[in-house]
Amino acid sequence: VMTGLVARQLGGRANAQALAALAMGVAPDSLGTGHFYSMNAIDFVLWPCATLLALGALETPTTRRWIGLGIVLGLGLLNKWSVLWLGAGLAAYLVIARRHLLRTPGPWIAAGLAALFFAPNLWWEARTGWPTLEFMHNARTEKMVALRPLSFLWSQVLDLGPGAAPLWVAGLVASLARPAWRVIGVLYLATLAILLASGSARTEYIALPSLALFGAGAAWWGMRGRVATLVVGALALVLAVPLVPFAIPILPVQEFIAYQAALGQSPATEERHRMGPLPQQYADMFGWPEMADSVARVAERLAPGEMQRAIVVVDNYGEAGALDRFGAGRVPRVACQHNNWYLWGPPAWDGQVALLVRADSADAAREFDHVEVAGKIDHPLAMPYERDLPILIARGFHADLKAAWAQGKHFE
């Protein structure tokens, strides 16, 4: 809908608006990102909304329009810092093409409002040691594979749907050629430059400025006539269909594995992980209830009264969330030193007994008096690093809890 509104703002009639909305709606990146709840799905609304408001403010620079833009940018920053790329692109456009507007209060009102919304987050970051910056650094240097520019751009073609390439490429060319549309092209190029300079990035990030390119391309094709619009729309739809099973899980898992093989594809990830039979976004959907069942079976071995005193320590937020969700009432309190779970601090614990998931027994023996392997977590379709994980029962914690908690912190 937001992409269709961008097409309307650029003069596109109903057919152009429908083309923009249809092509974006069936794009694999749109389907995949919208399939599960995260801040990335919210980004898909806020980016084209901010672009739409920017187009209006640049066309008729009233204070009201700049205020609306500032509010949306501020909400976007509270959702995800990637909106800074959008702000950088807007700033670059104003400096390059509309410098006279910087002598008016409008852009500064928008920037001030965005900063006001962002301020509580920055205050919290400063108080907690800037965890987001640490997270970004670790993800770039330890988690993500190195970005190869040509592969990155080819992945953009696939992620947006190969049939939609005539749409967003036309949108990029037309937006750079038309002064009134140029901000859209600058936003895309600025974001692309930032991502390429970072050395590692997910291809879904470049979809964010591409949303407005769909609107620009649809408006441009709409001016070529109804037949051209229908042909481009049909191409985007037909060539997106074979990729839908890679975006949302519409096939039974064994049928998907066979379909994947038939197309000559193998599971891939943008992270530094060994792969199993499924792409990571699907593999990460398997094994969580089974993990909770395995930990619950080990918890049943605890002596009477130990269940309430024990904790279960896991390696990452996925495991912690799974035990909270599927193990409620069956497993001890969950403790985790990964991402936000670390910030919630070490639990109140007497150190008598803990269940350790994925821990090495030799490492655990340095902090506990007695350690035994009591179970295992496994699922054939999960990511390899979530398979064959030992569950330890550890008793008699003799290390310093605060120091051990800080040592185990990992943001990525």
C-alpha positions in Angstrom: 0.0 0.0 0.0 2.8 2.5 0.9 4.6 1.6 -2.4 1.4 2.3 -4.3 1.0 5.6 -2.5 4.5 6.6 -3.6 3.5 5.8 -7.2 0.4 8.1 -6.7 2.6 10.9 -5.3 4.7 10.7 -8.5 1.6 11.0 -10.7 0.9 7.4 -11.2 -2.7 6.5 -11.9 -4.7 3.6 -10.6 -2.9 1.1 -12.9 0.5 2.3 -11.8 -0.4 2.2 -8.1 -1.7 -1.3 -8.5 1.5 -2.4 -10.3 3.7 -1.0 -7.6 1.7 -2.7 -4.8 1.4 -6.0 -6.6 5.1 -6.2 -7.5 6.2 -5.3 -4.0 3.6 -7.6 -2.5 4.9 -10.7 -4.3 8.6 -9.8 -4.0 10.3 -12.7 -2.1 11.9 -10.2 0.3 8.6 -8.7 1.1 6.9 -12.1 1.7 9.8 -13.4 3.7 10.3 -10.4 5.9 6.5 -10.1 6.5 6.2 -13.7 7.4 7.4 -13.3 11.0 7.2 -10.5 13.5 10.4 -8.4 13.9 11.5 -4.8 13.5 12.4 -5.6 9.9 8.7 -5.9 9.0 8.0 -2.5 10.6 10.9 -1.1 8.5 9.0 -2.1 5.4 6.3 0.4 6.4 8.3 3.2 7.8 10.8 3.6 4.9 8.3 4.2 2.1 6.2 6.3 4.5 9.1 8.6 5.2 10.0 8.7 1.5 6.4 9.6 0.7 6.4 12.4 3.3 9.8 13.6 2.1 8.5 13.9 -1.5 5.5 15.9 -0.2 7.7 18.2 1.9 10.1 18.8 -1.0 7.2 19.5 -3.4 5.4 21.8 -1.0 7.8 22.6 1.9 5.3 23.5 4.6 6.1 23.2 8.3 3.3 20.6 8.7 4.9 18.3 6.2 8.3 18.6 7.7 6.8 17.8 11.2 5.2 14.6 9.8 8.5 13.5 8.3 10.4 14.1 11.6 7.9 12.1 13.5 8.1 9.1 11.1 11.9 9.3 11.1 11.9 9.4 14.9 9.6 6.4 15.2 11.8 4.6 12.6 14.9 5.2 14.8 13.2 3.8 17.8 12.4 0.7 15.7 15.8 0.2 14.1 19.0 2.3 13.7 19.0 1.5 9.9 16.8 4.6 9.5 20.0 6.5 10.0 20.8 5.5 6.4 17.6 7.0 5.3 18.4 10.2 7.1 21.9 10.3 5.6 20.4 9.9 2.1 17.9 12.8 2.8 20.7 15.0 4.1 22.9 14.2 1.1 20.1 15.1 -1.3 19.4 18.4 0.5 23.1 19.3 0.3 23.5 18.3 -3.3 20.2 19.4 -4.9 18.1 21.6 -2.6 20.6 23.5 -0.5 18.3 26.5 -0.3 15.9 24.5 1.8 18.6 24.3 4.5 18.1 28.0 5.0 14.5 27.4 6.0 13.3 25.9 9.3 11.6 22.8 7.8 14.4 20.4 7.5 15.8 21.4 10.9 12.4 20.9 12.5 12.3 17.4 11.0 15.8 16.6 12.2 15.1 18.0 15.6 11.9 15.9 16.1 13.7 12.8 14.9 16.5 13.5 17.4 13.9 14.1 20.2 12.3 10.7 19.6 15.7 9.0 19.4 17.0 10.7 22.6 15.6 8.1 25.1 17.3 5.3 23.1 20.6 7.1 23.1 20.3 7.8 26.8 19.7 4.1 27.5 22.6 3.1 25.1 25.0 5.4 26.9 24.0 4.1 30.3 24.4 0.5 29.3 27.7 0.8 27.4 26.5 1.2 23.9 25.4 -2.4 23.3 24.0 -1.8 19.9 27.4 -0.5 18.6 29.1 -3.6 20.2 26.4 -5.8 18.5 27.0 -4.2 15.1 30.8 -4.5 15.4 30.6 -8.2 16.5 28.1 -9.0 13.8 30.3 -7.5 11.1 33.6 -9.0 12.2 32.5 -12.4 13.7 29.0 -13.3 12.4 28.4 -12.1 8.8 30.3 -13.3 5.7 32.2 -10.7 3.7 30.1 -8.8 1.3 31.0 -9.2 -2.4 29.5 -6.3 -4.4 28.4 -8.3 -7.5 26.9 -11.1 -5.5 25.2 -8.6 -3.3 23.6 -6.9 -6.3 22.6 -10.2 -7.9 21.0 -11.2 -4.6 19.0 -8.0 -4.7 17.6 -9.0 -8.1 16.5 -12.4 -6.7 15.2 -11.0 -3.4 13.1 -8.4 -5.1 11.9 -10.9 -7.7 13.7 -11.3 -11.1 10.6 -10.2 -13.0 10.5 -7.0 -11.0 13.9 -5.8 -12.2 12.4 -3.8 -15.1 10.3 -2.0 -12.5 12.8 -0.9 -9.9 15.7 -0.4 -12.4 13.4 1.9 -14.4 12.5 3.6 -11.1 16.2 4.2 -10.4 16.9 5.6 -13.8 13.8 7.7 -13.9 14.3 9.1 -10.4 17.8 10.2 -11.2 16.7 11.8 -14.5 13.7 13.7 -13.1 14.5 16.5 -10.6 11.2 16.1 -8.7 11.9 12.3 -8.2 15.6 12.5 -7.7 15.5 12.1 -3.9 14.4 8.5 -4.4 17.4 7.7 -6.5 19.7 9.4 -4.0 18.3 7.5 -1.1 18.9 4.2 -2.9 22.5 5.1 -3.9 23.4 6.5 -0.5 22.1 3.3 1.2 23.9 1.1 -1.3 27.2 3.0 -0.7 26.9 2.7 3.1 26.2 -1.1 2.8 29.0 -1.7 0.4 31.4 0.3 2.6 30.4 -1.7 5.7 31.9 -4.9 4.2 29.0 -7.1 5.3 25.3 -6.7 5.1 22.1 -8.6 4.6 20.6 -8.2 1.2 17.2 -7.4 2.8 18.6 -4.0 3.8 18.9 -2.8 0.2 15.2 -3.7 -0.2 14.3 -0.8 2.0 15.2 2.1 -0.3 14.1 -0.1 -3.2 10.5 0.1 -2.0 10.2 3.7 -3.4 12.0 2.6 -6.6 9.0 0.3 -7.2 6.7 3.3 -6.9 8.8 5.4 -9.2 9.2 2.6 -11.8 5.4 1.9 -11.7 4.7 5.6 -12.3 7.1 5.6 -15.2 5.7 2.5 -16.8 2.2 3.8 -16.2 3.1 6.7 -18.5 4.0 4.2 -21.2 0.4 3.0 -21.3 -1.9 0.3 -19.9 -0.4 -2.5 -22.0 3.1 -1.8 -20.8 1.9 -1.7 -17.2 0.1 -5.1 -17.7 3.1 -6.7 -19.3 5.5 -5.5 -16.5 3.0 -6.6 -13.8 2.6 -10.0 -15.3 6.3 -10.5 -15.6 6.8 -9.5 -12.0 4.1 -11.9 -10.8 4.9 -14.9 -13.0 8.7 -14.9 -12.2 8.0 -14.4 -8.5 5.9 -17.6 -8.2 8.8 -20.1 -8.4 10.6 -18.2 -5.6 7.7 -18.1 -3.2 8.6 -21.4 -1.5 12.0 -19.9 -0.6 10.3 -16.9 1.0 7.4 -18.5 3.0 7.0 -22.1 4.0 4.1 -23.1 1.8 5.5 -26.6 1.0 5.8 -29.6 3.4 9.4 -29.7 4.4 10.5 -32.8 2.5 8.8 -31.5 -0.7 10.6 -28.2 -0.2 13.9 -30.0 0.0 13.2 -31.9 -3.2 12.0 -28.7 -4.9 15.2 -26.9 -3.8 17.3 -29.7 -5.2 15.3 -29.7 -8.5 16.1 -26.0 -9.0 19.8 -26.7 -8.4 19.8 -24.7 -5.2 21.5 -25.5 -1.9 20.9 -23.9 1.5 22.7 -20.7 2.0 23.1 -18.1 4.7 24.7 -14.7 5.0 26.2 -15.8 8.4 29.3 -17.8 9.1 27.5 -21.1 9.7 27.7 -24.7 8.4 24.4 -25.5 6.7 22.0 -28.4 7.0 19.3 -29.4 4.5 17.3 -26.2 4.9 18.1 -22.5 4.5 18.7 -20.8 7.8 15.3 -19.0 8.0 13.6 -22.4 7.8 16.0 -24.4 9.8 15.6 -21.9 12.7 11.9 -22.8 12.8 12.7 -26.4 13.9 13.6 -28.0 17.1 12.4 -25.6 19.8 9.6 -27.7 21.4 11.8 -30.7 21.3 14.6 -28.7 23.0 12.2 -27.8 25.8 11.1 -31.5 26.1 14.7 -32.6 26.4 15.6 -30.1 29.1 12.3 -30.9 30.9 13.3 -34.6 31.0 16.6 -33.7 32.6 14.9 -31.4 35.1 12.8 -34.3 36.2 16.0 -35.9 37.5 16.6 -33.1 40.0 16.1 -33.9 43.7 12.9 -32.6 45.4 13.1 -28.9 45.9 15.9 -28.4 43.5 13.6 -27.4 40.6 12.7 -24.1 42.3 16.3 -23.3 43.2 17.9 -24.3 39.9 18.6 -22.3 36.8 19.1 -23.4 33.2 21.8 -21.6 31.3 21.7 -21.5 27.5 23.9 -20.0 24.8 21.7 -17.8 22.7 18.4 -15.9 22.8 16.7 -18.4 20.5 17.2 -21.2 23.0 16.3 -18.9 25.9 13.1 -17.9 24.3 12.2 -21.5 23.3 12.6 -22.6 26.9 10.5 -19.7 28.2 7.8 -20.4 25.6 7.7 -24.2 25.4 9.2 -25.1 28.8 7.1 -22.9 31.1 6.4 -24.7 34.3 8.6 -27.7 33.3 12.1 -26.2 33.3 14.0 -24.0 35.8 14.4 -20.3 35.4 16.3 -19.4 32.2 19.5 -17.5 32.2 21.3 -16.3 29.1 24.3 -14.0 28.3 23.4 -13.3 24.7 22.1 -9.9 23.5 19.3 -8.4 25.7 19.2 -11.5 27.9 22.7 -10.5 29.2 21.4 -7.0 30.1 18.7 -8.5 32.4 21.6 -9.6 34.6 22.5 -12.8 36.5 19.5 -14.4 38.2 19.1 -14.6 41.9 20.6 -18.0 42.5 22.2 -19.8 45.4 24.7 -21.6 43.2 23.6 -25.1 44.3 22.5 -26.6 41.0 22.2 -25.5 37.3 21.3 -27.2 34.0 23.8 -26.2 31.3 22.9 -26.5 27.6 25.6 -26.7 25.0 28.3 -26.3 27.7 31.6 -28.2 27.6 31.9 -30.5 30.7 35.6 -29.7 31.1 34.9 -25.9 31.1 32.0 -26.4 33.5 34.2 -28.4 35.9 36.3 -25.3 36.4 33.3 -23.5 37.9 31.3 -26.3 39.5 32.2 -29.1 42.0 30.4 -31.8 40.2 29.3 -32.0 36.5 27.5 -34.8 34.7 26.1 -35.2 31.2 22.4 -35.9 31.6 20.8 -35.5 28.2 21.1 -34.2 24.7 19.3 -31.8 22.3 18.9 -32.8 18.7 16.7 -32.3 15.6 17.7 -33.3 12.1 16.2 -30.2 10.4 17.6 -27.6 12.8 20.8 -25.6 12.1 23.9 -27.8 12.6 24.9 -25.6 15.6 21.6 -26.4 17.3 22.1 -30.2 17.0 23.7 -32.7 19.3 23.9 -30.3 22.2 24.7 -31.8 25.6 22.7 -31.0 28.7 24.7 -31.0 31.9 23.6 -31.1 35.5 26.1 -29.0 37.4 26.3 -28.7 41.2 28.3 -26.5 43.6 29.1 -23.3 41.8 32.3 -22.0 43.3 33.3 -19.1 41.0 32.3 -15.4 41.3 28.9 -15.1 39.7 29.2 -11.5 38.7 32.6 -12.0 37.1 31.4 -15.1 35.3 28.3 -13.4 34.0 30.4 -10.5 32.6 32.9 -12.9 31.0 30.2 -14.8 29.2 28.6 -11.7 27.6 28.2 -11.9 23.8 26.4 -9.4 21.6 26.0 -10.5 17.9 
